[in-house]
Amino acid sequence: MIAPPRPVSRPPLILLLAAGLLAAGLLIDAALARPRLRELRRLTERRTEVLLQMARDIERDSRARRLARLLGAEDLAAAYAAYPRGDAPSFIAQALERARLERLELTVGATVAEGRLRRADLQVRARGSYARILDLVRELEQGPRLVRIRTLMIQTEPESATLTAQWSLSVYDIAGEP
Amino acid sequence: MGLVALLVAGLAVGSLLLSERLRLARELASRLEARSEPGGRADLGPAEELAAARRGRIDWAPKLAAVAERIEADLALARIECHSASRNTPARLVLTGRARPAGAEVEIAGRVMARLGEDPRITEDFPGVQIEALPGDRASEITLVCRRPGGEP
């Protein structure tokens, strides 16, 4: 016995059309979304970079403020602007005058580059009272310009109340424009 | 048909959300870029080197003031030497003077050492005061040295 052929059921045309439109819509959406997703990823990465940079900047700014305070200024630009730039021998000669010490000798030694600084070495000999010598040492150590006393020898002069002081000094400058 | 309509609506909403997220991300990025604008920042290098040089320096003025206050009439100072640390030599403060009266050098040296040793302006950098020389080569001359124990710079 032969079974009668089954009738072939065809999907309605409208469903086929909808499926086609859906497929087309999916393709268009994927094509449009891809560049936007790429940009979103790039922006997210950039945001992370910027946030890291900002954290580094904040740390740097706080270090700059600490350094500026150490140099006696509100900010680094002010500290650099205020840093004295006259030549080292004149600076020491003026300090000797202010301390009212009698200058016996002022010899300029080598000027050496030390990183971003320039160091001028000087030999100074002067005569005066202990109080005036102390005034000069205080001025050199507390002034805005960095001075390092490498050696200082104070001795009494024979048969006299005055003292002779001999310094070996380094005066520091900032090399170039910071 | 309903399912298809739902999918299309979902796609549209997804696309809108993505656009909105992108817009916010662009806005945030541009704000962050504007805030992190470089410029106006001074170079830290010279300041760091100045600070390091200043930190490594011994300030002699407080020590000289302490010497003036702590040395009394029992020791007539003839020489004061201040030596900052150099490559091979540690920093030290050397005081040379004559004991008054002569003959009491050991006792006077002990007193002066005690007075210097209790002054924070001295002990800040030199916790130890030692006798380097007692009379021998020069009559009644005492040499006291303030230095770090072990002699490190």
Chai-1 contact restraints between the chains, C-beta under 6 A:
chainA,res_idxA,chainB,res_idxB,connection_type,confidence,min_distance_angstrom,max_distance_angstrom,comment,restraint_id
A,A18,B,V4,contact,1.0,0.0,6.0,A-B,restraint_1
A,L22,B,V4,contact,1.0,0.0,6.0,A-B,restraint_2
A,D29,B,L11,contact,1.0,0.0,6.0,A-B,restraint_3
A,R36,B,L18,contact,1.0,0.0,6.0,A-B,restraint_4
A,R36,B,L22,contact,1.0,0.0,6.0,A-B,restraint_5
A,L40,B,L22,contact,1.0,0.0,6.0,A-B,restraint_6
A,L40,B,A25,contact,1.0,0.0,6.0,A-B,restraint_7
A,L43,B,A25,contact,1.0,0.0,6.0,A-B,restraint_8
A,L43,B,A29,contact,1.0,0.0,6.0,A-B,restraint_9
A,R46,B,A29,contact,1.0,0.0,6.0,A-B,restraint_10
A,R47,B,A29,contact,1.0,0.0,6.0,A-B,restraint_11
A,V50,B,L32,contact,1.0,0.0,6.0,A-B,restraint_12
A,V50,B,S36,contact,1.0,0.0,6.0,A-B,restraint_13
A,Q53,B,S36,contact,1.0,0.0,6.0,A-B,restraint_14
A,M54,B,S36,contact,1.0,0.0,6.0,A-B,restraint_15
A,A64,B,L44,contact,1.0,0.0,6.0,A-B,restraint_16
A,L67,B,A47,contact,1.0,0.0,6.0,A-B,restraint_17
A,L67,B,A51,contact,1.0,0.0,6.0,A-B,restraint_18
A,L70,B,A51,contact,1.0,0.0,6.0,A-B,restraint_19
A,L76,B,A42,contact,1.0,0.0,6.0,A-B,restraint_20
A,L76,B,A47,contact,1.0,0.0,6.0,A-B,restraint_21
A,A77,B,A42,contact,1.0,0.0,6.0,A-B,restraint_22
A,G115,B,E49,contact,1.0,0.0,6.0,A-B,restraint_23
A,R116,B,G45,contact,1.0,0.0,6.0,A-B,restraint_24
A,R116,B,P46,contact,1.0,0.0,6.0,A-B,restraint_25
A,R116,B,E49,contact,1.0,0.0,6.0,A-B,restraint_26
A,L117,B,E49,contact,1.0,0.0,6.0,A-B,restraint_27
A,L134,B,L64,contact,1.0,0.0,6.0,A-B,restraint_28
A,V137,B,W60,contact,1.0,0.0,6.0,A-B,restraint_29
A,V137,B,A61,contact,1.0,0.0,6.0,A-B,restraint_30
A,R138,B,A61,contact,1.0,0.0,6.0,A-B,restraint_31
A,E141,B,D59,contact,1.0,0.0,6.0,A-B,restraint_32
A,E141,B,A61,contact,1.0,0.0,6.0,A-B,restraint_33
A,L146,B,L50,contact,1.0,0.0,6.0,A-B,restraint_34
A,L146,B,A53,contact,1.0,0.0,6.0,A-B,restraint_35
A,L146,B,R54,contact,1.0,0.0,6.0,A-B,restraint_36
A,R148,B,R57,contact,1.0,0.0,6.0,A-B,restraint_37
A,I149,B,W60,contact,1.0,0.0,6.0,A-B,restraint_38
A,R150,B,S84,contact,1.0,0.0,6.0,A-B,restraint_39
A,T151,B,H83,contact,1.0,0.0,6.0,A-B,restraint_40
A,L152,B,C82,contact,1.0,0.0,6.0,A-B,restraint_41
A,M153,B,E81,contact,1.0,0.0,6.0,A-B,restraint_42
A,I154,B,I80,contact,1.0,0.0,6.0,A-B,restraint_43
A,Q155,B,R79,contact,1.0,0.0,6.0,A-B,restraint_44
A,T156,B,A78,contact,1.0,0.0,6.0,A-B,restraint_45
A,I174,B,P46,contact,1.0,0.0,6.0,A-B,restraint_46
A,P178,B,D43,contact,1.0,0.0,6.0,A-B,restraint_47
A,P178,B,P46,contact,1.0,0.0,6.0,A-B,restraint_48
